[in-house]
Amino acid sequence: MPKKSLASLVNKLSKSERFKGSFSIFTSLILQLIVQGIYFVILARSFAPARYGAYIGIIAIVSIFIPFASWGSEKIIIQKVSRQRNLFSECWGTGILRTLMFGSLFISLVLIIYRFIPIPGISIYAVFFIALANLIFLRLNDLVRDSFTGVGLLNYTGKAIFIVSLNRFFAVLLLITLFKQPSIQTWTMLYCLATFCAAATSTYLLVKQVGSAKFALSKVKQDLRLGFSFAVGISAQSIYNDLDKSMLAKLSTLESAGIYGAAYHILNVSFTPILSLAMASFRNFFQQGASGIKDSFKLCKKLLPISLVYSLAAIVALAIFAPLIPLILGSGYSNSAIALVWLSPTIFFRTMHLFAADTLTGANFQSARSTSQVIVAIINGLLNLWLIPLYSWHGAIWATITSEFLLMVFLWGAVYHYSKKSV
């Protein structure tokens, strides 16, 4: 590419609101990963492995219900507000009410389940604080995050993303400063308080920058079907992203889970620029898709080429730098370098199916997206159940590659079907 053309492209990108928003979100996500890594290390060193493992187990149980705690209200806000700004106050207020109602319902469900299936060393009060933090306060913060996205203030979207991790980091520092032998219950109280403070700070920023919420109980029952579709899609995505790690620990060895987990974490970091661009463009898909899939697909075709170029470059870079993993993490992670090289093509598949999925969602075909994600989550579970006992982390890799490829095929098949149908 000639130098003038390259300079022109860079100049054009630097002035693009979408690029600025993507960079803001990318920076927040990277900072979030760094801060999370630091405070998880501090926690792991503060608690014995057994107690830390029990804490992680409770987090995992509560996380199952997170997508349903707000009933998809945060995505509904982006959809409606990106198309009609004047609906902001009503949508935000309705989202808050739904989160309080459904969040409370699932907190009660978690506590009931825990009464019958307790984890030794973890009190029910600790479970309550974790559930309250993640099923209400965290989801309220997510509502604010996506409200900023809906109105186009993407720099504040980035702030809402990072503020949760930053507050929890301060809570960890408080824990190790004030308590010589901290308990899990003490930490969960600080964890809950930190999440509440993050939600309160984000809410203050939203009120100051955009406006206040309007509450109407009669609006809560509206769009429940759409909200459920959003929640199911997010839940299915979490399942096929994380199920393999849990199954490796159960069906294979903890060592294989560590090898695969380290490689997968690096893969996620390398995918962050694409994820940032997708988050910054999500409201635009709703705006374009208001008139049909033809227009949301036009936006997809604008974003996909540069994203695919990055994904291919990332695959090459991972192959080149993968041998450095044992030098950074230790000799015990030498197989993680091999796992990362094998997993790297999924960056291409993820890029392809992410923009196909947003094309469908933007054109009001979220149900097609969610159905595809649920089917792939089931296939992923079955493949892991079959392949992990036979091939350990190699089996998990093949299950992941197959699942990502199938999701790409299903979603692009749906885009083709609805595009042809609209014509």
Protein Blocks (a to p, Z undefined) as FASTA:
>chain_A
ZZklmmmmmmmmmmpmklmmmmmmmmmmmmmmmmmmmmmmmmmmmpcfklmmmmmmmmmm
mmmmmmmmnnommmmmmmmmmmmmmlmmmmmmmmmmmmmmmmmmmmmmmmmmmmmmcceh
iafklmmmmmmmmmmmmmmmmmmmmmmmmnopamlmmmmmmmmmmmmmmmmmmmmmmpmb
acfklmmmmmmmmmmmmmmmmmmmmmmmnoccdddfklmmgoklmmmmmmmmmmmmmmmm
mmmmmmmmmmmcfklmmmmmmmmmmmmmmmmmmmmmmmmmmmmmmmmmmnojklmmmmmm
mmmmmmmmmmmmmmmmmmmmmmmmmmmnopklmmmmmmmmmmmmmmmmmmmmmmmmmmmm
mnopmmmmmmmmmmmmmmmmmmmmmmmmmnommlmmmmmmmmmmmmmmmmmmmmmmmmmm
mZZ
